[in-house]
Amino acid sequence: MSAKYIAKSAGIASRLLGGEMMIMSAVDSTFFTLNPVATVIWQAADGRTPLAEIVSQRVCAEFEIDFDTAHRDAEDFVEELSSHGILLVSERPFPEPSASPTEAA
């Protein structure tokens, strides 16, 4: 199994309301309300942490679930959101965004 890295697409809007993450794609206006497990994955999608690490260190640590089940469910979740362009998926870490000149000062 190769490593899978996930990052949030720039073309989305998200907001945490009452413990639920709401996400909408600007591309096709698809709207998702994430459950607590999916919210943890979404919040950890930094493009540099492998999905398996997110599952083992965040999902399995916060919820009573075994790694294999959690990883399988996470893969399904990532596939669903990536099919709408909400999550980006790569076999290598995404490059860190470069700071704008005003941020670097």
N, C-alpha and C positions, 0 to 999 in steps of 0.2 A: 504494500500500500504506500503510494507516494504522499508526501506532505501536501496539504491543501491550506492555502492562505486566503482569508476573506477580508474584503474592505468594503466600506459603504460607498455607493455611487454618489457622485456629486449632484446628480439630477433627482434628488429625493428631498422630502421634507419629513422630519420626525419630531415627535414631542412625547414626553412622558407625562401622562395625566392619570392621577389616582393609582399609580403603580402599574399602569398598562402603557406599553409603548405603541404609539400610533404612527404609521408610516404610509406615505403616499408617494407614488412615482409621478414625476412631472412628465414623463414620456407618455404613459398610457392611462394616467389617473387611477391606477390600481391602488386600492386602499387595504392595508392590513392592520389588524389589532393583534399584537403579540402577547402570548401567554408569558408567565414569569420566566420559564426556561428559555424561550426564544428571546426574551428581552435581555437576558444575561449574555447570550451569544451575540446579539446585535451590538450591545454596548462594548463587547470585547473585540469586535471586528476592526482591528487597527491595521490590518494588512501585513503585519510583521510577526504575529503570533500564530503558530500553526493551529488549525481547527482542533486537532487531537489534544493539544495542550489546553485550549480553551475548555474543551469538554472535561478533561481530567481535573484541571485545577479550579475551574469555576463551577461547571454544572454538577459534576459528581460531588464536589465539596459542599455545595449549597443545597442540593436536593438528594434525597435518598434514592439513587438510581445507579445501576452498574454501568461500567464504562461502555461495554458493547452495545447495550440498548440505547444509551445516551448518544453514542457516536453515530449509530445508524439513524436515529431521529434527527440529529444535527445535520447529517448529510442530506436528508430529505428536505429539511427546512432551508438549507443553503441552496439546494437545487431549485426549490420553488421560487425563492426570492431572486436568484440569479436569472431565472427564466424571464423575469419581469424587468431585469436591468437594475434591480435595487441593491443587490450585492454583486461585487466583482470577485471572481475566483481565479487563483493562479497556483501553479506548482512551486513558485518561488515567492519570497517576500516582495511586497510592493515597495518601491522606493519611497523614502520619507519625503513628504512635501517640502519644497524649499520655502524658506521664509521670505516674505516680501521685504523690500528695503526698509519699510517703516518698522517691521517686527524685529529686524536684525539690529537696529540701532539701540 
